[in-house]
Amino acid sequence: MFYSRRSMLQSTSCGFGYLALQALCADSAVAAKANGTASAGLSHRTPLLTATAKRVILLCMSGGPAQMDTFDYKPQTGKKKHPGSAVRFRQHGDSGLWISELMPETARHADKLCIINGMHGDTEIHAQSFLQLHTGERLRKRPSLGSWINYGLGTENQNLPGFISLNTSKSSIYTSAFLPSIYNGTPIGVNGEDMSAATISNVVSDHMALSAKRRQLDFVQSLNRQHLQDRRGDSKLDSVIQSMELGFRMQASAPELLNLSDESPETLERYRVGRKLQIGTCRPTDFGRQCLLARRFAEAGVRFIEINHGGWDQHKNHRRDLKANCDTVDAPIAALLEDLNQRGLLEDTLVVWGGEFGRPGLVPDDGKDETGHNVRGFTFWLAGGGVKGGCVHGKTSDTGDKAVEGKMHFRDLHATILHALGLPANDLTYWHEGRDHRLTGPEGGKVVSELFS
């Protein structure tokens, strides 16, 4: 019986390299710029600019967090009641940042936070704005922020992917699109599932000894390389060879990082690991496990880690569901910031919190408990990675309906993140379909230097 290379890879136990890493190597192409230079894969690369951060942890709050009930305090002024903050706020830290009573644990780290109250985007459609947050574009499939970062810098640990996306079912937010597939994000867990059972699909297995797997892979790779001899310059095949090697190395590193049995009971409690809250539209997510895994991946040298928490799309029962979401994420975020700081990682880890847009404020005491979408003015915050702590950048109007000072578009946020990593935001490009493409789009993004110390 005749077997093609493809069918042999799929049918043998070395199929882990084909299946487990298809997110990494499905159809890789060499990162060819106009001058014909080739990709360095995930090998570590020195930043072109002075970097204040080595890695990024994105805390993605899907659905649109209500900024005026979390980090953008809008007290009632004047005689007529208008949309504003519907919960109590207090000042925290030496900086006196105003933070909602719903986030008391995160508030303990007020002096580490740089709150951006002037964010704005282009559309109030969830899917499009969510895509723009991650890729810079609203409609077309484009490389994700994490993919661009790994394309520019590689990874610090050759045994792990450079980009890991926790608790997501949307491949559009971790795709490398036209970038080589080695820069794809590796998804772990699916939105709404118990993260305690999360694995890197088809990579973690014990059906045979590692030495036997190595022998099988060596055989398959020898065929691949022989095949490549007759097809010099075949970037897709070359990328598959690299990715299968990464897949083998991951089998030794990933299981240990996913196993939290070596963490103390006190640590598990601080992160609220295993606590799953479901109220109204809030999904039963093990967010604390995500945060603890993010810390472990950061320690291990993963360049970009995304954590996802959904359920922030609160049109009805706003107060109840907002409290449930804040109760879920507050303590784990505080534990993550505390651990990163104590372990000396926060100074070169940029932590980013936010969602695809914000929400209009409620009018206190009018009996309504419904909110909509607001992309014209909303909040993100940054911590670590060289940014100023205990500060506020930008401002929305008194009713919070739009950004009026220090406006930052998603393009500017992306440019600022790339700059913190030492990457020239508007010069990090990739040649595709006859022209250079970049994360910040044709318009380019502005680096907001005021955010940095």
Number of C-alpha atoms within 10 A of each C-alpha: 2 6 9 8 12 10 11 14 18 15 12 12 16 22 19 24 25 24 19 20 26 20 21 29 26 19 17 26 21 22 22 16 15 13 7 10 10 12 19 14 22 24 15 17 15 12 15 13 12 12 17 21 23 23 30 27 26 20 24 22 21 19 23 28 30 28 27 29 27 22 27 27 24 23 17 17 11 7 6 6 14 19 18 24 26 22 18 14 23 13 14 18 14 9 15 13 23 21 23 25 18 21 22 19 17 23 23 14 19 24 18 23 24 23 25 24 29 26 29 23 21 15 18 19 14 18 15 16 25 24 21 24 25 24 32 27 22 19 12 13 15 25 27 27 26 30 32 24 24 28 27 26 25 25 26 21 17 17 21 25 29 31 30 25 27 26 25 20 16 13 15 18 25 27 25 28 18 19 25 25 28 33 32 33 29 24 22 21 20 17 19 19 15 18 23 15 10 17 17 19 15 15 22 18 14 9 8 9 9 14 9 12 17 15 12 15 21 14 12 20 17 13 13 16 15 11 14 17 11 9 12 11 11 15 20 17 22 19 23 25 20 17 27 25 18 20 26 23 16 18 20 15 14 19 15 12 16 20 14 16 10 8 10 10 11 9 13 18 15 17 25 22 21 16 16 16 16 15 14 15 19 22 19 19 26 26 30 27 24 30 28 25 21 26 21 17 24 22 16 15 18 27 28 27 26 25 22 21 26 22 23 24 23 24 14 15 14 21 16 15 21 24 16 21 23 19 16 24 23 20 21 26 25 21 24 23 22 15 16 21 16 10 11 10 20 23 17 21 26 24 26 21 17 23 25 31 31 30 29 25 24 26 17 16 9 9 8 12 17 15 19 17 22 25 23 24 27 35 31 26 19 24 25 25 25 20 24 19 20 19 18 21 20 18 21 24 13 17 20 28 19 21 22 17 14 17 21 27 20 23 26 21 22 25 22 23 26 25 24 28 27 20 23 18 24 22 13 17 21 19 17 14 8 7 10 15 19 20 28 25 15 10 9 16 21 19 21 17 11 10 18 15 10
